[in-house]
Amino acid sequence: MAGACILNPADRIRGLRDSKLLPEEDREELAVRIKRRALAWAVAEVDVGRIDQINIYQASLLAMKLAVERLRPRPDYLLVDAAAVDFDCAQKKIIHGDALSASIAAASILAKVHRDAIVRAWDAVYPQYGLASNKDTRRRSTTRALREHGPSPMHRQSYAPVAEAAGGGLQRRFDLQTRKVNAEVALCDRPSRR
């Protein structure tokens, strides 16, 4: 999940900060204000199957690219949280960007609120995992549910706690697949970067 946002410099939105530091109610309220007052905003997601194919880092970069591509008007400069996006415009990587940049914080809030809404929707389909109240895969209750019921289609099979709970054999298979896919991606991407 990734968000992108173009804030209006003449319309400062108070309270923007790292989405992880905000209570859920504050994030929800801020998301409404961001959507109403931003010059442009977008959210994009990459599904778990694609994440398992290309790894979480590459999937994050892809989600960022998709979110930026959806912005209207098109941005001419990007502030990016600790990464470079494959997008044709000038950009600046900012370490801990969601704590240092209002626009990165706004994008982070939009992505987190969107993700939480998806998790709540999946909770209705898979109530045995307690997804809406337990969004941390490492919690004991989640591990117990994974062992009892196996992973759902919304769980990343390549994520170690999911693979271990599913019997451990999955992790090695996904590690080998991910290495192969990453090697293919690197070979395909290399010429275009020259």
Phi, psi and omega in degrees: 000135176214149176241158175220145186207137172246108180276153175275116182297340180272358183226078184290131178261114182285146175095000180290129176199179180312124184301330181291340182267356183261140172297152184306318181297320179293319178299316181299315180295317179295322179300319178297315180295320179298312182298325182283325191251346180289153175291327177199151175205154178203154175228141177223154180223156175240130185286164186297327178298317179292321177301315179297330179285314191250352180090161187295323181294310179297323178294323177297316178298320179295317179298320178298315180300314180298318179296315180296320179298334181277350181292134173226114011287161178292134179287152175248358177204137181243138164255122187236139180286094171062022180212169172248135182260139178285081182211138187278078170194164179296147180207159179228128175276132178236115176294133185058039184303326181291345176264342187248344183233129179297320182290323176292318177300317179298316179297320179297317179296315179300317180295316182294317179295319178296315179298315180298323177296319179294317180298319178297320178295318178293330179300324179292330180276324182235068184295340183296342181267346182060041187299319185295327181258353186222083185269006181256114183294340182274354180295150181299320181296324178290316179300318178298314180296321178296320179291321182286319188247351186075170181287150174270172177297344180269355177273138176286114182296333182276353179284125189311311180298328178288313180298318179296316180294332180275002176123358175082329182293334181297321187302314181296317180299315181289326176299315180294318179296317181297318178300317180296313180297317180298321178296318179295318179296316180298319179293321179289322185281330187307310182298326183288342181273350182281000000 
